[in-house]
Amino acid sequence: MADHPVDEKLPALNMATSGLQHVAAMYAGVVAPPLIVGAAIGLSATDLTFLTGACLFTAGLATFLQTLGFWKIGARLPFVNGVTFAGVAPMTAIVASTEDKSDALPIIFGAVIVAGLLGFLAAPVFCKAVRFFPPVVTGSVITLIGVSLLPVAFGWAQGPDPRADDYGSTTYLTLAGITLLIVLLLRRFTRGFVKQIAVLLGLIVGTLVAIPFGVTDFSPVAHADVVGFPTPFHFGAPQFQLAAILSLCVVMVVSMTESTADMLALGEIVERPADEKTIAAGLRADTLGSAISPLFNGFMCSAFAQNIGLVAMTRIRSRYVVATGGGFLVLMGLCPMAASLIAVVPRPVLGGAGVVLFGSVAASGIQTLVRAGLDRDNNVLIVAVSLAVGIIPITAPEFYHAFPETAKIVLDSGISTGCVTAVVLNLLFNHLGKGREAHDVTHPMESGQEIAAAH
């Protein structure tokens, strides 16, 4: 019996180039949190480089846990794991409230360790929520994941620094457009292996095109060390403060909610639906990776939604490809010079490729909704309200400004709020009450095809 595409091992060259595509797609998302938090603390350039390398290294370890796994740990799906952006706001808040800035990172690391261990213990209970995710819910959430990520691509396309005078200049937008065009042309007029690595080729060509514009900066390579290891507890032994722990426990719940949605989304895309067992194993990998990460000076880890778009677009579903990408991340953490090569890719070039990647996620969600029985008024209402709630943080970023900071950690995540809204409305409209017609009642795990057949 042939292996499922998820368990397929591709030729070495295909594995390497496809793995690099995943690294390129998520690199900016991994390095952004340590850069933001490090800048808030006031770290030196050397310490900031060290912190960034540590986050790359721990992202690789977490990716190994998720893709290869052991025992009951790891979803064994093509998931890239890295630093969750949901933790940036509370971590910078911890920095701001810490009088001695040298204690900020140890306090953050201690809180991440506790949150990770508690999340690991809660994974078997948390995973049971999967029965509340029929196609009308998963389709809404997948669509929201893609829509929520698109502003990231648009921000990249406008340039590296939102405070700069040339942010959003025609030069930056042109480079993003050229990269997008290259990816589209490669996808349209090539086939086979070249077609599959269209995003990687688009990033390379886009970077070369950017050189005459003076946008490509090679200085990170020139100043990077060849070898470096993230020494355990480089910034000091972890400290445990209750307020910081509670804050990052909330982030862990948000992260686990998003990871559950991501696993369900990826399961649909690779045609290996994620059941309770898979989700529990995936959440254990997320939380264990988070608990281990601070030992090597890294932050909380979670599955990266942007790589789902790459899987959806390339149709390369092998988890070993993503594990190869995890290997590259580990090497980058051990070799700052190698890490700096990815940093050479200009943000506008990443933005052009990101439009395709993140748009593909939204398109996958729409495909799932097509199978969810949208000819039923109840399901239309579920999708409509869930999407509306989910895009509030995108379209009206200050909408929840009057709420407490702890509440805003959850509310500012459109994926989480949209997901909760979809689950609650699905229960309300499709499972509770006595005034329903028989054909309007669906089992939580009933597929869209079964709904259509019932009609």
KOLZAZA-875127 format. One record per residue (C-alpha): x, y, z. Coordinates in nm, 4 decimals, always signed. Example, Ala and Ser with C-alpha at 12.3 -4.5 7.8 and 13.67 -1.06 7.14 Angstrom:
BEGIN
((+1.2300; -0.4500; +0.7800))
((+1.3670; -0.1060; +0.7140))
***
This chain:
BEGIN
((+0.0000; +0.0000; +0.0000))
((+0.1437; +0.3369; -0.1035))
((+0.2237; +0.5924; +0.1650))
((-0.0122; +0.8831; +0.2163))
((+0.1365; +1.1993; +0.0592))
((+0.1860; +1.3338; +0.4118))
((+0.4297; +1.0490; +0.4844))
((+0.6044; +1.0625; +0.1467))
((+0.9821; +1.1152; +0.1359))
((+1.0806; +1.3179; -0.1712))
((+1.4220; +1.3190; -0.3464))
((+1.6902; +1.5101; -0.1545))
((+1.6955; +1.8166; -0.3828))
((+1.3165; +1.8482; -0.3759))
((+1.3165; +1.8136; +0.0030))
((+1.5844; +2.0814; +0.0429))
((+1.4353; +2.3430; -0.1903))
((+1.0785; +2.2865; -0.0735))
((+1.1947; +2.3035; +0.2885))
((+1.3680; +2.6340; +0.2146))
((+1.0407; +2.7669; +0.0748))
((+0.8764; +2.7030; +0.4104))
((+1.1615; +2.8760; +0.5929))
((+1.1401; +3.1766; +0.3596))
((+0.7629; +3.1979; +0.4081))
((+0.7806; +3.2073; +0.7880))
((+1.1197; +3.3670; +0.8543))
((+0.9895; +3.7214; +0.9020))
((+0.7225; +3.5951; +1.1430))
((+0.9851; +3.4187; +1.3576))
((+1.2334; +3.7051; +1.3811))
((+0.9795; +3.9860; +1.4311))
((+0.8848; +3.9047; +1.7965))
((+1.2443; +3.8872; +1.9289))
((+1.3315; +4.2049; +1.7393))
((+1.0320; +4.3900; +1.8885))
((+1.0795; +4.2596; +2.2442))
((+1.4576; +4.3009; +2.2288))
((+1.4210; +4.6597; +2.1120))
((+1.1761; +4.7301; +2.3969))
((+1.4323; +4.6005; +2.6478))
((+1.7124; +4.7954; +2.4825))
((+1.9347; +4.4970; +2.3996))
((+2.2671; +4.5579; +2.2291))
((+2.3035; +4.4581; +1.8630))
((+2.5012; +4.1490; +1.9715))
((+2.2359; +4.0358; +2.2217))
((+1.9582; +4.1109; +1.9735))
((+2.1277; +3.8923; +1.7122))
((+2.1705; +3.6201; +1.9762))
((+1.8014; +3.6364; +2.0764))
((+1.6903; +3.6164; +1.7120))
((+1.9158; +3.3165; +1.6455))
((+1.7831; +3.1471; +1.9586))
((+1.4242; +3.1867; +1.8355))
((+1.5195; +3.0339; +1.4985))
((+1.6898; +2.7420; +1.6759))
((+1.3928; +2.6710; +1.9048))
((+1.1493; +2.7063; +1.6123))
((+1.3422; +2.4260; +1.4407))
((+1.3223; +2.2047; +1.7502))
((+0.9474; +2.2703; +1.7837))
((+0.9003; +2.1889; +1.4129))
((+1.0751; +1.8547; +1.4649))
((+0.8383; +1.7780; +1.7532))
((+0.5361; +1.8616; +1.5383))
((+0.6330; +1.6893; +1.2109))
((+0.8341; +1.3853; +1.3233))
((+0.7051; +1.3483; +1.6759))
((+0.7511; +1.0741; +1.9305))
((+0.5171; +0.8837; +2.1602))
((+0.1908; +1.0844; +2.1719))
((+0.3610; +1.4120; +2.0845))
((+0.3352; +1.5692; +1.7385))
((+0.0472; +1.5922; +1.4891))
((+0.2807; +1.4416; +1.2244))
((+0.1418; +1.6869; +0.9694))
((+0.3418; +1.9361; +0.7549))
((+0.3367; +2.2068; +1.0221))
((+0.6053; +2.4687; +1.0764))
((+0.6282; +2.5867; +1.4361))
((+0.7732; +2.9161; +1.5488))
((+0.7346; +3.2111; +1.7838))
((+0.3701; +3.3070; +1.8206))
((+0.2966; +3.6739; +1.7562))
((+0.0106; +3.6589; +2.0079))
((+0.2670; +3.6884; +2.2856))
((+0.4304; +4.0097; +2.1634))
((+0.1875; +4.2535; +2.3299))
((+0.1902; +4.0890; +2.6766))
((+0.5677; +4.0402; +2.6620))
((+0.6269; +4.4069; +2.5847))
((+0.3836; +4.4888; +2.8675))
((+0.5966; +4.2746; +3.1004))
((+0.9054; +4.4628; +2.9809))
((+0.7368; +4.7977; +3.0489))
((+0.6360; +4.6954; +3.4028))
((+0.9810; +4.5591; +3.4931))
((+1.1931; +4.8194; +3.6688))
((+1.5260; +4.6457; +3.6025))
((+1.5199; +4.5635; +3.2295))
((+1.7829; +4.2922; +3.2774))
((+1.5136; +4.0919; +3.4620))
((+1.2580; +4.1230; +3.1810))
((+1.3685; +3.8238; +2.9724))
((+1.4104; +3.5890; +3.2742))
((+1.0578; +3.6828; +3.3880))
((+0.9197; +3.6206; +3.0381))
((+1.1049; +3.2893; +3.0106))
((+0.9738; +3.1723; +3.3487))
((+0.6157; +3.2573; +3.2507))
((+0.6512; +3.0767; +2.9159))
((+0.7819; +2.7617; +3.0883))
((+0.4868; +2.7489; +3.3294))
((+0.2306; +2.8260; +3.0556))
((+0.3837; +2.5573; +2.8328))
((+0.3744; +2.2893; +3.1015))
((+0.0143; +2.3725; +3.1987))
((-0.0845; +2.3670; +2.8321))
((+0.0800; +2.0268; +2.7902))
((-0.1275; +1.8865; +3.0766))
((-0.4474; +2.0445; +2.9358))
((-0.3986; +1.9155; +2.5773))
((-0.6030; +1.5894; +2.6194))
((-0.9023; +1.7928; +2.7436))
((-0.8625; +2.0835; +2.5040))
((-0.8553; +1.8519; +2.1997))
((-1.2083; +1.7307; +2.2642))
((-1.3316; +2.0590; +2.1230))
((-1.2790; +1.9056; +1.7764))
((-1.6344; +1.7709; +1.7752))
((-1.7560; +2.1300; +1.7712))
((-1.5823; +2.1982; +1.4384))
((-1.8056; +2.0809; +1.1472))
((-1.7303; +2.2151; +0.7951))
((-1.9298; +2.5368; +0.8493))
((-1.7021; +2.6193; +1.1443))
((-1.3723; +2.5001; +0.9979))
((-1.4440; +2.6741; +0.6677))
((-1.5118; +3.0036; +0.8468))
((-1.1948; +2.9702; +1.0546))
((-0.9720; +2.8750; +0.7600))
((-1.1042; +3.1734; +0.5655))
((-1.0339; +3.3991; +0.8648))
((-0.6787; +3.2658; +0.8947))
((-0.6090; +3.3694; +0.5362))
((-0.7837; +3.7051; +0.5655))
((-0.6048; +3.7804; +0.8950))
((-0.2654; +3.7090; +0.7412))
((-0.3138; +3.9241; +0.4308))
((-0.2495; +4.2538; +0.6157))
((+0.0908; +4.1111; +0.7121))
((+0.1737; +4.0683; +0.3432))
((+0.0440; +4.4181; +0.2655))
((+0.2617; +4.5602; +0.5423))
((+0.5700; +4.3805; +0.4081))
((+0.4942; +4.5108; +0.0581))
((+0.5116; +4.8707; +0.1814))
((+0.8644; +4.8420; +0.3189))
((+1.0648; +4.7443; +0.6265))
((+0.9913; +5.0438; +0.8509))
((+0.6403; +5.1907; +0.8923))
((+0.7943; +5.5064; +1.0427))
((+1.0174; +5.5761; +0.7420))
((+0.9312; +5.8478; +0.4912))
((+0.9476; +5.6040; +0.1994))
((+0.7099; +5.3530; +0.3584))
((+0.4559; +5.2536; +0.0930))
((+0.6572; +5.4168; -0.1853))
((+0.6045; +5.3198; -0.5494))
((+0.9468; +5.1517; -0.5464))
((+0.8480; +4.9119; -0.2703))
((+0.5043; +4.8420; -0.4152))
((+0.6550; +4.7847; -0.7617))
((+0.8986; +4.5281; -0.6210))
((+0.6113; +4.3516; -0.4451))
((+0.4110; +4.3540; -0.7697))
((+0.7049; +4.2164; -0.9699))
((+0.7530; +3.9321; -0.7220))
((+0.3821; +3.8509; -0.7303))
((+0.3884; +3.8526; -1.1115))
((+0.6923; +3.6217; -1.1214))
((+0.5241; +3.3699; -0.8902))
((+0.2030; +3.3794; -1.0969))
((+0.3893; +3.3356; -1.4280))
((+0.5894; +3.0437; -1.2902))
((+0.2731; +2.8800; -1.1602))
((+0.0979; +2.9332; -1.4933))
((+0.3645; +2.8444; -1.7479))
((+0.5870; +2.5873; -1.5748))
((+0.5210; +2.2400; -1.4510))
((+0.6604; +1.9756; -1.2197))
((+0.9322; +2.0676; -0.9729))
((+0.9808; +2.4249; -1.0987))
((+0.6103; +2.4919; -1.0524))
((+0.6237; +2.3569; -0.6973))
((+0.9079; +2.5893; -0.5917))
((+0.7625; +2.8937; -0.7667))
((+0.7519; +3.0924; -0.4409))
((+1.1193; +3.0261; -0.3633))
((+1.2205; +3.1198; -0.7185))
((+1.0035; +3.4310; -0.6959))
((+1.1824; +3.5347; -0.3762))
((+1.5254; +3.4809; -0.5354))
((+1.4433; +3.6684; -0.8566))
((+1.2645; +3.9431; -0.6635))
((+1.5705; +3.9906; -0.4422))
((+1.7978; +4.0171; -0.7477))
((+1.5618; +4.2671; -0.9115))
((+1.5688; +4.4754; -0.5926))
((+1.9504; +4.5189; -0.6022))
((+1.9532; +4.8068; -0.8587))
((+1.6882; +4.9846; -0.6504))
((+1.9210; +4.9839; -0.3506))
((+1.6681; +4.7915; -0.1435))
((+1.8659; +4.4701; -0.0963))
((+2.0912; +4.4974; +0.2098))
((+2.3816; +4.2499; +0.2320))
((+2.5250; +4.3957; +0.5518))
((+2.3650; +4.1272; +0.7740))
((+2.5822; +3.8672; +0.5974))
((+2.8999; +4.0758; +0.6271))
((+2.8611; +4.1286; +1.0017))
((+2.7293; +3.7848; +1.1008))
((+2.9372; +3.5231; +1.2829))
((+2.9905; +3.1888; +1.1148))
((+2.9173; +2.9775; +1.4229))
((+2.7108; +3.0503; +1.7305))
((+2.5176; +2.8404; +1.9827))
((+2.2214; +2.9595; +2.1918))
((+2.3801; +2.9000; +2.5329))
((+2.1135; +2.7894; +2.7844))
((+1.9946; +3.0702; +3.0128))
((+2.2181; +3.3224; +2.8397))
((+2.0112; +3.6092; +2.9842))
((+1.9855; +3.4583; +3.3328))
((+1.7884; +3.1897; +3.5146))
((+1.4096; +3.2068; +3.4679))
((+1.2108; +3.4026; +3.7242))
((+0.8510; +3.3249; +3.8135))
((+0.6109; +3.6146; +3.8720))
((+0.2375; +3.5479; +3.9045))
((+0.1137; +3.8387; +3.6911))
((+0.3444; +3.7466; +3.4028))
((+0.2481; +3.3796; +3.4306))
((-0.1254; +3.4568; +3.4205))
((-0.0763; +3.6876; +3.1220))
((+0.1089; +3.4257; +2.9173))
((-0.1312; +3.1485; +3.0235))
((-0.4029; +3.3507; +2.8491))
((-0.1742; +3.3712; +2.5439))
((-0.1284; +2.9929; +2.5630))
((-0.5072; +2.9407; +2.5509))
((-0.5274; +3.1707; +2.2471))
((-0.2347; +2.9886; +2.0861))
((-0.3929; +2.6459; +2.1480))
((-0.7220; +2.7677; +1.9992))
((-0.5473; +2.8935; +1.6854))
((-0.3361; +2.5763; +1.6602))
((-0.6504; +2.3626; +1.6800))
((-0.8037; +2.5642; +1.3967))
((-0.4783; +2.5423; +1.1987))
((-0.4592; +2.1634; +1.2399))
((-0.8179; +2.1252; +1.1245))
((-0.7417; +2.3496; +0.8271))
((-0.4259; +2.1646; +0.7290))
((-0.5956; +1.8283; +0.7781))
((-0.8546; +1.9296; +0.5195))
((-0.5899; +2.0565; +0.2774))
((-0.3699; +1.7443; +0.2931))
((-0.6747; +1.5148; +0.3001))
((-0.5895; +1.3626; +0.6363))
((-0.8577; +1.5099; +0.8668))
((-0.7325; +1.5927; +1.2155))
((-0.9218; +1.3931; +1.4800))
((-0.9055; +1.4314; +1.8570))
((-0.5965; +1.2095; +1.8819))
((-0.4104; +1.4118; +1.6183))
((-0.5057; +1.7453; +1.7736))
((-0.4053; +1.6291; +2.1230))
((-0.0664; +1.5168; +1.9902))
((-0.0251; +1.8443; +1.7997))
((-0.1104; +2.0529; +2.1052))
((+0.1378; +1.8532; +2.3133))
((+0.4074; +1.9364; +2.0558))
((+0.3140; +2.3065; +2.0649))
((+0.3127; +2.3275; +2.4426))
((+0.6207; +2.1097; +2.5008))
((+0.8079; +2.3121; +2.2393))
((+0.7041; +2.6271; +2.4260))
((+0.8182; +2.4867; +2.7620))
((+1.1590; +2.3849; +2.6207))
((+1.2117; +2.7024; +2.4177))
((+1.3112; +2.9324; +2.7093))
((+1.5912; +2.6920; +2.8049))
((+1.7618; +2.8076; +2.4839))
((+1.6416; +3.1688; +2.5170))
((+1.3383; +3.1333; +2.2896))
((+0.9743; +3.2377; +2.3265))
((+0.6364; +3.0604; +2.3122))
((+0.5894; +2.8486; +1.9978))
((+0.2828; +2.7656; +1.7913))
((+0.1919; +2.6401; +1.4436))
((+0.2483; +2.8967; +1.1675))
((-0.0652; +2.9593; +0.9634))
((+0.1216; +3.1163; +0.6701))
((+0.2835; +2.7831; +0.5846))
((-0.0602; +2.6300; +0.5401))
((-0.0934; +2.8572; +0.2373))
((+0.2302; +2.7201; +0.0945))
((+0.1064; +2.3614; +0.1348))
((-0.2276; +2.4549; -0.0238))
((-0.0598; +2.6253; -0.3209))
((+0.2240; +2.3814; -0.3964))
((+0.0294; +2.0655; -0.3038))
((+0.3533; +1.9291; -0.1518))
((+0.2057; +1.7601; +0.1530))
((+0.5055; +1.5706; +0.2897))
((+0.5756; +1.6329; +0.6573))
((+0.9375; +1.5400; +0.5902))
((+0.9696; +1.8463; +0.3660))
((+0.8655; +2.0637; +0.6602))
((+1.0961; +1.8674; +0.8917))
((+1.3762; +1.9545; +0.6476))
((+1.2751; +2.3170; +0.6866))
((+1.3017; +2.2652; +1.0631))
((+1.6555; +2.1397; +1.0069))
((+1.7407; +2.4597; +0.8205))
((+1.6003; +2.6620; +1.1113))
((+1.8236; +2.4755; +1.3571))
((+2.1255; +2.5345; +1.1333))
((+2.0404; +2.9042; +1.1097))
((+2.0269; +2.9177; +1.4873))
((+2.3714; +2.7572; +1.5014))
((+2.5107; +2.9621; +1.2121))
((+2.4137; +3.3303; +1.2258))
((+2.5695; +3.3871; +0.8839))
((+2.3295; +3.1326; +0.7282))
((+2.0367; +3.2981; +0.9045))
((+2.1407; +3.6330; +0.7645))
((+2.1034; +3.5039; +0.4055))
((+1.7270; +3.4867; +0.4495))
((+1.7360; +3.8312; +0.6093))
((+1.8722; +3.9666; +0.2779))
((+1.5313; +3.9154; +0.1094))
((+1.3660; +4.2620; +0.1107))
((+1.0326; +4.2939; +0.2880))
((+0.8493; +4.4108; -0.0283))
((+0.9623; +4.0918; -0.2036))
((+0.8285; +3.8861; +0.0880))
((+0.5057; +4.0852; +0.0655))
((+0.4537; +4.0025; -0.3021))
((+0.4937; +3.6313; -0.2339))
((+0.2807; +3.6583; +0.0800))
((-0.0226; +3.7746; -0.1195))
((-0.0242; +3.4382; -0.2978))
((+0.0507; +3.2345; +0.0137))
((-0.2032; +3.3906; +0.2455))
((-0.4662; +3.4296; -0.0245))
((-0.4378; +3.0546; -0.0847))
((-0.5353; +2.9905; +0.2774))
((-0.8503; +3.2017; +0.2408))
((-0.9334; +3.0219; -0.0841))
((-0.8999; +2.6853; +0.0934))
((-1.1480; +2.8068; +0.3525))
((-1.3936; +2.9043; +0.0818))
((-1.3569; +2.5575; -0.0710))
((-1.4468; +2.4051; +0.2656))
((-1.7493; +2.6366; +0.3002))
((-1.8742; +2.5243; -0.0399))
((-1.9066; +2.1749; +0.1118))
((-2.0685; +2.3040; +0.4313))
((-2.4282; +2.3329; +0.3147))
((-2.4605; +2.7065; +0.2577))
((-2.8018; +2.6552; +0.1028))
((-2.9246; +2.6508; +0.4649))
((-3.0102; +2.9864; +0.6221))
((-2.8639; +2.8815; +0.9572))
((-2.5222; +2.8114; +0.8102))
((-2.5227; +3.1351; +0.6114))
((-2.5838; +3.3282; +0.9364))
((-2.3048; +3.1360; +1.1137))
((-2.0551; +3.2197; +0.8391))
((-2.1690; +3.5818; +0.8061))
((-2.1435; +3.6698; +1.1758))
((-1.8251; +3.4682; +1.2369))
((-1.6413; +3.6392; +0.9524))
((-1.7704; +3.9805; +1.0630))
((-1.6500; +3.9286; +1.4212))
((-1.3216; +3.7808; +1.3029))
((-1.2246; +4.0754; +1.0834))
((-1.2955; +4.3400; +1.3509))
((-0.9282; +4.3529; +1.4637))
((-0.8251; +4.3987; +1.0992))
((-1.0727; +4.6651; +0.9914))
((-1.1090; +4.8434; +1.3277))
((-0.7891; +4.7859; +1.5316))
((-0.9046; +5.0174; +1.8139))
((-1.2486; +4.8566; +1.8454))
((-1.1670; +4.6951; +2.1821))
((-0.9550; +4.9810; +2.3183))
((-1.1736; +5.0250; +2.6296))
((-1.1352; +4.6608; +2.7386))
((-0.8743; +4.5418; +2.9926))
((-0.5361; +4.4436; +2.8506))
((-0.5891; +4.0769; +2.9421))
((-0.9182; +4.0662; +2.7506))
((-0.7600; +4.2380; +2.4501))
((-0.5080; +3.9548; +2.4195))
((-0.8006; +3.7341; +2.3171))
((-1.0211; +3.9922; +2.1461))
((-0.7424; +4.1238; +1.9227))
((-0.7008; +3.7782; +1.7718))
((-0.9618; +3.7678; +1.4962))
((-0.8966; +3.3977; +1.4417))
((-0.9804; +3.3162; +1.8042))
((-1.2887; +3.5390; +1.8301))
((-1.4187; +3.4236; +1.4932))
((-1.3585; +3.0613; +1.5879))
((-1.5437; +3.0932; +1.9206))
((-1.8292; +3.2788; +1.7489))
((-1.8643; +3.0074; +1.4831))
((-1.8658; +2.7274; +1.7430))
((-2.1250; +2.8998; +1.9643))
((-2.3533; +2.9913; +1.6731))
((-2.3294; +2.6389; +1.5305))
((-2.4442; +2.4987; +1.8651))
((-2.7218; +2.7581; +1.8911))
((-2.8605; +2.7222; +1.5396))
((-2.7920; +2.3563; +1.4611))
((-2.8047; +2.1728; +1.7930))
((-3.0121; +2.3523; +2.0577))
((-3.3837; +2.4165; +2.0791))
((-3.6913; +2.2124; +1.9894))
((-3.8419; +2.4141; +1.7066))
((-3.6161; +2.2861; +1.4298))
((-3.7050; +2.0781; +1.1301))
((-3.5397; +1.7351; +1.1214))
((-3.3295; +1.8075; +0.8146))
((-3.1880; +2.1190; +0.9834))
((-3.0227; +1.9103; +1.2570))
((-2.6655; +1.8008; +1.1861))
((-2.4217; +1.5967; +1.3889))
((-2.1183; +1.8076; +1.4826))
((-1.8923; +1.5914; +1.2667))
((-2.1349; +1.5572; +0.9743))
((-1.9636; +1.6485; +0.6480))
((-2.0894; +1.9020; +0.3994))
((-2.1533; +1.6242; +0.1446))
((-2.3837; +1.4468; +0.3898))
((-2.5720; +1.7711; +0.4487))
((-2.6180; +1.8174; +0.0759))
((-2.7334; +1.4572; +0.0394))
((-2.9885; +1.5047; +0.3175))
((-3.1410; +1.7913; +0.1253))
***
